[in-house]
Every structure is written in structure tokens, then in C-alpha cells.
Amino acid sequence: MVRSKYFDNYIFLAFSLLVIVGFVFIYSATFTYTPADPFYYVKRHFIALFIAIFAGLFGYLMPMDFWKKWAYAFFGFGIVLLILVYILPGDSTGTHRWINLGFFKFQPSEYIKFATVLFIAKYLSRKEDILKTLEPFIVIFGVVFFTAILIAFEPHKGAALFLLILITLILFSSRANVKPLIIFIPFIIAFGTLIILTSHYAKSRLIGMLNPDPSTKEGYQAFQSLVAFVKGGPFGEGIGSGTQKLKYLPEIHTDYIFALIGEEAGIFGTFFVLALYIIILIRGVQISLSKDDIFVQTLGLGITYIITLNALFHIFVTLNLFPSTGFTLPFISYGGSSLIMNFLYIGILLRISKEPNKISFVQRT
């Protein structure tokens, strides 16, 4: 049973405002890219939004026992997709991150975040006693490290580290005994260090963060992003009036759109956007922890952390507090894979907010 005609209005309002902000700044970022059709990117974003709405409705309408029943299958499908990207031809730079469907490119590393959360939620919900032992940490981190390695070799090092941080947060928030988690923290640090030391690309991004010199290839983007915030000041230069998008800051409509918000809407604009993510974080955690069922609680926490961690990583990159790693800003950045998955997350989170605190599954697996 669910509480009919009810879902969390705070999450819905925050998410809706973020979507509107996304349309405004995608247009502002791209109308100069294609002078013959200033709305080219906005129209493509609208197509992705149309698909994303169906994903959100699907997440909202599906009962919790559906996700629990098929959790392992969703994860297995995600591993197949990660392997498939290595089989299919890579892009011009030799990376294997995307599956090209012709009209749409899908990024499996976006999907595997959700699939991994489903796997962990299902695994932890098998029995209460398992949460007091070392077993869940060994199994979960074994699976997650394998998944992270597949992602890292695409290469998408940032997404691999993101997955490890995400799982650590979920386990800290769960009912599991967190003391054994300390054992795995050195492995996570070692994994991150290994990624940087064995990848010229990762090292160059780290150098760019530490030395944002516009005369160097590594530091150019970091410098231009900081310039955007400085130019924006408290109130911004006005929507559409920013100049960093004029080829000074590449990928501003995806990886650096928060810098554009800082330039055109100022500090107050960035605080407004940040406040919307904080609302989703607070309400998502509150709603999830109010549920007695471990599967629902873990699933809710996981998707809340995916949304807010993505936002945090993106914001940190634009502020030069983290190396550039290709993280989009949820609901705002241009990008179909990210938009569709984030709508699915919101749909599920709204569904969880509608569920009673004590949930009885029709079928336990």
C-alpha cells in the first residue's frame, strides 16, 4: 500500500526549478555555437527531456518490490554494457565511454551507478545479521572494485573514483557495522593514487588544478573557469551576457555550466542553485532513513547521493577544487544520459516518499 495523492513537494519543487535553470543556461551557453539555429542545442535537450520524463514516470510508478526482484539482473546488465563499450569502436581519441544508438549516445558508466546501488540494496536486505559481520564489506567492495576497474579503463577515472566514494557513503549511512569499513579506506586511497600515477591524462588534470596557468594546456580550463566566477561577482553580468562561453571555456554547456551560472547570475545565482541541491539531499536522506525496510532505505540513500555527489563534483571542478573529470551538473548540464538517469532517480525518490514507513513486499527474493 502507498499513500495516494502524496509525494514530497520539496523535492519536486527543487527538481523542477533545476530543470528550468538548465534550459535557461543551456540556451545561454549555446546560442552562439550555431548562428543559423540558436535553438539547436535546446531542441536536442528538449528531446532528451521528453525521454527523461518517461524515465521519471517509470521510476515513480514502479513499486519497490519490482526493483528488489530485478536488482541483480539490472546490475548484470550494467556489467554487460561496460564490457560492450570495449567491443564497439571507440571515438576519435580512443576512449570507449559511449554506446552510439544513432539518434542518441548512451553512457554505461551513468547507468552502472544506479545498478550498483540496486545490487547493494538487495544484498544488504537479505538478512539483518549480515549487517553485523565483515561479509557485506568484502563482497560489496570486491564487486565495486571490479566495476570501477572496468570504468577506469574506458578511460573514465573520475567515474571510477565516484563509484567508490558513493558506496562508502552508502555503507556509512546504512545499518551495517561501519568499523570494518576502515579496513577498506586505504584500498580506496591506493586505487585513486594508482589511477593518477598510471595515467598521463589524470596527472595532467591534477597538474592543471594545482597550477591553473592559462598558457598551459593543463591549466587553461581551470583558469578560465575561475575567471568566470570573478567576472560574475555578486549579481552576475546578466543572463546571456557572459563572454567566457565565446570559446574561452570549452564544454561550458556540459562540464562547466556552473561557471557560466556564476558569470551570468553571480554568487547569488550559484547559491540559489546550490540551495536546491541541498534541499534534495536533506529531504532525500530524511525520507530514506524514515523507512524501516533496508532495501528501500539503501536505495533511497544511494540515489540521493548520486544526484548530490554529481553536483558536488561538478561544482568543485568549476571552482578548481577538484581535477576536471567530466561530471555534468544534474538536471542543468546538456547531456541525454545524465538527464534521463537523474529523472529516473527523482521518480524513484518521489515514489519512496509516497511509501509507508513500514513496507511489506509482496514477493521476497
Disulfide bonds with the S-S distance in Angstrom:
none
